[in-house]
Amino acid sequence: MIMEEKSRLGRGLKDVSRFYLSDSPRDESHEPPKDESHEKPEGEPGGQEPGRDLPQPRQCRVIRVICPASALMGAYFTANFSLELARHRQKMIIFDLSSREGEGVQDVLGEAAHPDTASGVLRVRLYGLHDIPVHCSEPDGEAELLDRLNGSGDHNGDRWAVVNTPFCLDSLAKSLVDFDALLLSTLNEASLLQCYACAKVIEQRDPKAGISLVLIDPASSEQASEVSSRFCTFMKQRLGVSVGYLGHLLRDKALEDSLSEHRPLVLGFEPSPARESLAAVSRAFLEQRGLPVFGEEGRP
């Protein structure tokens, strides 16, 4: 009977959350730097999947998440994607440039983000992992992004800065910050064309910018592969740009519940197709850059 209760308890703890949240500040200033320089060969665990179109991008530390079809989905992906990368021992910082009420990163994170009175920003504190500072938008957030990056003691160039970016071609063209882009698109033709427009502006501004694609809620993996292949081919032919397809994000009840409850999908929800698809996209992002991928047990 005791063994059975312990077994249930163990399963329960694993199911409840892959993270332990804390609102207590931690001093990370003396942590030794992590070695992220090694790459894994193709075919090895954590390496690039054979036949997958993942062009090697530059090691830009600023990633703009752009979702023309839905501001809320852009914020949702930014929050959960950052949490997933943190689970793989990556140091993260989030910048939310969306000023739409009820559709920002703070709304998605809910009580997972705690106010830090000392720095004036929000923080997600994950036990055993690096804190994630969250800078929320101000009226002229785009113009202030460079100053925020340069002035943030949390950044120092050693974190991934994930920027939730509203769909605005003019702001992308005039950005003072070099960045790689992660485009989110539904399979709707209008959404794909908007992503194409973003990619064209980004390429004109900076031909070295890396551009990746994530499809939202395809009917099947086969449909996602077909649409992504056509989109990437079109981009190569029209713009000469190699787009890395990272995978697709599914919508299911767990995702809808996490939105309505203002709680990130990767914190505490039961395993679901949506959560697994988001985790797969995050792994592909790391594989694309030759960075280590960790398993559930915290080992590469």
C-alpha positions as CSV (number, residue, x, y, z in Angstrom):
1,M,0.0,0.0,0.0
2,I,2.8,2.4,0.9
3,M,4.7,1.6,-2.3
4,E,1.5,2.2,-4.3
5,E,1.0,5.6,-2.7
6,K,4.6,6.6,-3.4
7,S,4.2,5.6,-7.0
8,R,1.1,7.7,-7.4
9,L,2.9,10.6,-5.7
10,G,5.9,10.4,-8.0
11,R,3.7,10.3,-11.1
12,G,1.7,13.2,-9.7
13,L,4.7,15.4,-9.2
14,K,6.0,14.6,-12.7
15,D,2.6,15.4,-14.2
16,V,2.0,18.5,-12.3
17,S,4.9,20.4,-13.6
18,R,8.3,20.1,-15.3
19,F,9.3,23.3,-13.5
20,Y,9.1,24.5,-9.9
21,L,8.2,28.2,-9.7
22,S,9.6,30.5,-7.1
23,D,9.0,34.2,-6.2
24,S,12.3,34.4,-4.3
25,P,15.1,36.4,-5.9
26,R,18.3,34.5,-6.7
27,D,21.9,35.8,-7.3
28,E,23.0,34.4,-10.7
29,S,26.1,36.7,-11.0
30,H,28.6,34.1,-10.0
31,E,27.3,31.2,-12.0
32,P,30.0,29.6,-14.3
33,P,29.3,30.1,-18.0
34,K,27.8,27.2,-19.9
35,D,29.7,25.7,-22.8
36,E,27.4,26.0,-25.8
37,S,30.0,25.9,-28.5
38,H,29.9,22.3,-29.4
39,E,27.7,20.9,-32.2
40,K,26.2,17.5,-32.6
41,P,26.5,15.7,-35.9
42,E,23.5,14.8,-38.1
43,G,21.8,11.7,-37.0
44,E,22.9,11.9,-33.4
45,P,20.4,12.6,-30.5
46,G,19.8,16.4,-30.5
47,G,21.3,16.7,-34.0
48,Q,19.7,17.8,-37.2
49,E,17.1,15.4,-38.6
50,P,18.1,14.0,-42.0
51,G,16.4,15.8,-44.8
52,R,15.1,18.6,-42.7
53,D,15.6,22.1,-44.1
54,L,17.3,23.9,-41.2
55,P,19.9,26.3,-42.7
56,Q,22.6,27.2,-40.2
57,P,21.8,30.8,-39.2
58,R,24.3,33.3,-37.7
59,Q,24.4,33.2,-33.9
60,C,22.2,36.3,-33.4
61,R,21.0,36.5,-29.9
62,V,17.9,38.6,-30.7
63,I,14.9,36.6,-32.0
64,R,11.8,38.5,-33.2
65,V,8.6,36.4,-33.0
66,I,6.1,37.7,-35.6
67,C,2.6,36.4,-36.0
68,P,0.6,38.5,-38.5
69,A,-2.6,36.4,-38.1
70,S,-2.9,36.8,-34.3
71,A,-1.3,39.1,-31.8
72,L,-2.4,36.8,-28.9
73,M,-0.8,33.8,-30.5
74,G,2.4,35.7,-31.0
75,A,2.5,36.6,-27.3
76,Y,1.5,33.0,-26.4
77,F,4.3,31.5,-28.5
78,T,6.9,34.0,-27.2
79,A,6.1,33.1,-23.5
80,N,6.0,29.3,-24.0
81,F,8.9,29.1,-26.4
82,S,11.1,31.1,-24.0
83,L,10.2,28.8,-21.1
84,E,11.0,25.7,-23.2
85,L,14.4,27.1,-24.2
86,A,15.0,27.8,-20.5
87,R,14.4,24.1,-19.7
88,H,17.2,23.4,-22.1
89,R,19.5,25.5,-20.0
90,Q,19.4,28.6,-22.2
91,K,19.4,32.0,-20.6
92,M,16.4,34.0,-21.7
93,I,15.0,37.5,-21.6
94,I,11.6,38.5,-23.0
95,F,10.7,41.9,-24.6
96,D,7.0,42.4,-25.3
97,L,6.4,45.2,-27.8
98,S,2.7,44.5,-28.1
99,S,0.5,47.1,-26.4
100,R,-2.8,45.4,-27.1
101,E,-4.7,45.0,-23.9
102,G,-5.3,41.4,-22.9
103,E,-3.0,40.0,-25.6
104,G,0.5,40.6,-24.3
105,V,3.1,38.2,-22.8
106,Q,2.2,39.3,-19.3
107,D,-1.4,38.2,-19.8
108,V,-0.2,34.8,-21.1
109,L,2.2,34.3,-18.2
110,G,-0.3,35.3,-15.5
111,E,0.9,34.5,-12.0
112,A,4.0,32.8,-13.3
113,A,5.6,36.2,-13.6
114,H,6.5,38.1,-10.4
115,P,7.1,41.8,-10.1
116,D,10.7,42.7,-9.3
117,T,10.6,45.9,-7.3
118,A,14.4,46.4,-7.5
119,S,14.6,46.4,-11.3
120,G,11.1,47.4,-12.2
121,V,10.5,44.4,-14.5
122,L,8.7,41.1,-14.2
123,R,10.5,37.9,-13.6
124,V,9.7,34.2,-14.1
125,R,11.7,32.3,-11.5
126,L,12.3,28.6,-12.3
127,Y,13.8,26.5,-9.5
128,G,17.2,25.2,-10.7
129,L,17.1,27.2,-13.9
130,H,17.9,30.8,-14.9
131,D,15.4,33.6,-14.1
132,I,13.6,35.0,-17.1
133,P,13.2,38.8,-17.0
134,V,10.1,40.1,-18.8
135,H,10.2,43.7,-20.2
136,C,6.6,44.8,-21.1
137,S,5.8,47.3,-23.8
138,E,5.7,51.1,-23.4
139,P,4.2,53.5,-25.9
140,D,7.4,53.7,-27.9
141,G,8.8,50.3,-27.2
142,E,10.3,49.7,-30.6
143,A,12.4,52.8,-30.5
144,E,13.6,51.9,-27.0
145,L,14.5,48.3,-27.7
146,L,18.1,49.0,-28.5
147,D,18.5,51.1,-25.3
148,R,16.8,48.3,-23.3
149,L,19.1,45.7,-24.7
150,N,22.2,47.8,-24.1
151,G,21.1,49.0,-20.7
152,S,19.7,45.7,-19.3
153,G,22.1,44.2,-16.8
154,D,20.2,40.9,-17.4
155,H,21.3,40.7,-21.0
156,N,25.0,41.3,-21.5
157,G,24.8,39.4,-24.8
158,D,24.7,36.0,-23.1
159,R,20.9,35.5,-23.2
160,W,18.5,34.9,-26.0
161,A,16.4,38.0,-26.2
162,V,13.0,36.9,-27.6
163,V,10.9,39.9,-28.8
164,N,7.2,39.6,-29.2
165,T,6.8,41.9,-32.3
166,P,3.5,43.2,-33.6
167,F,3.0,42.9,-37.4
168,C,4.3,46.2,-38.7
169,L,6.5,46.2,-41.8
170,D,7.7,49.8,-41.2
171,S,9.0,48.9,-37.7
172,L,10.9,45.9,-39.1
173,A,12.5,48.0,-41.8
174,K,13.6,50.7,-39.4
175,S,14.7,48.4,-36.6
176,L,18.0,49.6,-34.9
177,V,18.6,46.1,-33.6
178,D,20.0,43.2,-35.8
179,F,17.8,40.2,-35.3
180,D,16.8,36.8,-36.6
181,A,13.0,36.3,-37.2
182,L,10.7,33.5,-36.3
183,L,7.5,33.8,-38.4
184,L,4.3,32.2,-37.2
185,S,1.6,31.5,-39.9
186,T,-1.7,29.8,-40.2
187,L,-2.3,27.9,-43.4
188,N,-4.5,30.7,-44.6
189,E,-3.1,32.2,-47.8
190,A,-3.4,35.8,-46.4
191,S,-1.3,34.8,-43.4
192,L,1.4,33.2,-45.5
193,L,1.5,36.3,-47.8
194,Q,1.9,38.5,-44.8
195,C,4.8,36.3,-43.6
196,Y,6.3,36.6,-47.1
197,A,6.0,40.4,-46.9
198,C,7.8,40.3,-43.5
199,A,10.6,38.1,-44.9
200,K,11.0,40.5,-47.9
201,V,11.4,43.5,-45.6
202,I,13.7,41.7,-43.3
203,E,15.9,40.5,-46.1
204,Q,16.1,44.0,-47.6
205,R,17.1,45.4,-44.2
206,D,19.7,42.7,-43.5
207,P,20.5,39.9,-46.0
208,K,22.3,38.0,-43.2
209,A,19.2,37.7,-41.0
210,G,18.1,34.2,-40.3
211,I,14.4,33.5,-41.0
212,S,12.4,30.5,-39.6
213,L,8.8,29.4,-40.1
214,V,6.3,27.7,-37.7
215,L,2.9,26.8,-39.0
216,I,-0.1,27.0,-36.7
217,D,-2.7,24.2,-36.4
218,P,-2.4,22.3,-39.6
219,A,-4.8,19.4,-40.3
220,S,-1.9,16.9,-40.3
221,S,1.8,16.7,-40.3
222,E,1.6,15.9,-44.0
223,Q,-0.3,19.1,-44.8
224,A,2.2,21.1,-42.7
225,S,5.2,19.5,-44.6
226,E,3.5,20.2,-48.0
227,V,2.7,23.9,-47.2
228,S,6.1,24.6,-45.6
229,S,7.9,23.0,-48.5
230,R,6.0,25.2,-51.0
231,F,6.5,28.3,-48.9
232,C,10.3,27.7,-48.5
233,T,10.6,27.0,-52.2
234,F,8.7,30.2,-53.1
235,M,11.0,32.2,-50.8
236,K,14.1,30.8,-52.3
237,Q,12.9,31.4,-55.8
238,R,11.6,34.9,-55.3
239,L,13.9,36.3,-52.7
240,G,16.9,34.0,-52.7
241,V,16.2,33.4,-48.9
242,S,16.6,30.1,-47.2
243,V,13.8,29.7,-44.6
244,G,14.2,27.1,-41.9
245,Y,11.0,25.2,-41.2
246,L,10.9,24.4,-37.4
247,G,7.7,22.5,-37.3
248,H,4.1,23.3,-36.4
249,L,2.0,24.3,-33.3
250,L,-1.2,22.4,-32.7
251,R,-4.3,23.8,-30.9
252,D,-6.1,21.5,-28.5
253,K,-8.1,21.8,-25.3
254,A,-4.9,22.1,-23.2
255,L,-3.8,25.1,-25.2
256,E,-7.3,26.7,-25.0
257,D,-7.3,26.1,-21.2
258,S,-3.9,27.6,-20.8
259,L,-5.1,30.7,-22.6
260,S,-8.3,31.1,-20.6
261,E,-6.5,30.4,-17.3
262,H,-3.6,32.8,-18.1
263,R,-1.1,30.0,-17.4
264,P,1.7,28.9,-19.8
265,L,1.1,25.6,-21.5
266,V,4.5,24.2,-20.5
267,L,3.9,24.8,-16.8
268,G,1.8,22.2,-15.1
269,F,-0.5,21.0,-17.8
270,E,-1.0,17.3,-18.7
271,P,0.9,16.1,-21.8
272,S,-1.0,17.1,-24.9
273,P,-0.4,17.4,-28.6
274,A,-0.1,21.2,-28.3
275,R,2.6,21.0,-25.6
276,E,4.5,18.3,-27.5
277,S,4.4,20.2,-30.7
278,L,5.7,23.4,-29.0
279,A,8.5,21.4,-27.4
280,A,9.5,19.9,-30.8
281,V,9.7,23.4,-32.3
282,S,12.0,24.5,-29.5
283,R,14.2,21.5,-30.0
284,A,14.4,22.2,-33.7
285,F,15.4,25.8,-33.0
286,L,18.3,24.6,-30.8
287,E,19.3,21.9,-33.3
288,Q,19.3,24.5,-36.0
289,R,22.0,26.3,-34.1
290,G,24.0,23.3,-33.0
291,L,23.1,23.8,-29.3
292,P,22.5,21.0,-26.8
293,V,19.0,19.5,-26.3
294,F,18.1,18.2,-22.9
295,G,15.7,15.4,-22.1
296,E,13.0,15.3,-19.4
297,E,15.7,14.1,-16.9
298,G,17.8,17.2,-17.5
299,R,20.5,15.3,-19.5
300,P,21.5,15.9,-23.2
